[in-house]
Amino acid sequence: MYQKLEELCHLENPALTLKKLKSPDGVRRYSLRVGIYQVTIRIEQDTLIIIVLDAGHRKHAYRKY
């Protein structure tokens, strides 16, 4: 999982490779599938900071958002 996140850091616009999630509070959230895990992240565009909001088995990942 760490390796996939590291790869995102080297992309010019990592949001283009991620799946955009709908968010009721207006915060842009994206999902990244890594094997059987689903990682929910937020990207700060100004300084390219990737914040992992949640990581877990895909079976449970979408129930929170």
Secondary structure in CASP SS format (residue, H / E / C, confidence):
PFRMAT SS
TARGET T0000
AUTHOR 0000-0000-0000
METHOD secondary structure of the structure
MODEL  1
M C 1.00
Y H 1.00
Q H 1.00
K H 1.00
L H 1.00
E H 1.00
E H 1.00
L H 1.00
C H 1.00
H C 1.00
L C 1.00
E C 1.00
N C 1.00
P H 1.00
A H 1.00
L H 1.00
T H 1.00
L C 1.00
K E 1.00
K E 1.00
L E 1.00
K C 1.00
S C 1.00
P C 1.00
D C 1.00
G C 1.00
V C 1.00
R C 1.00
R E 1.00
Y E 1.00
S E 1.00
L E 1.00
R E 1.00
V E 1.00
G C 1.00
I C 1.00
Y E 1.00
Q E 1.00
V E 1.00
T E 1.00
I E 1.00
R E 1.00
I E 1.00
E E 1.00
Q C 1.00
D C 1.00
T C 1.00
L C 1.00
I E 1.00
I E 1.00
I E 1.00
V E 1.00
L E 1.00
D E 1.00
A E 1.00
G E 1.00
H E 1.00
R H 1.00
K H 1.00
H H 1.00
A H 1.00
Y C 1.00
R C 1.00
K C 1.00
Y C 1.00
END
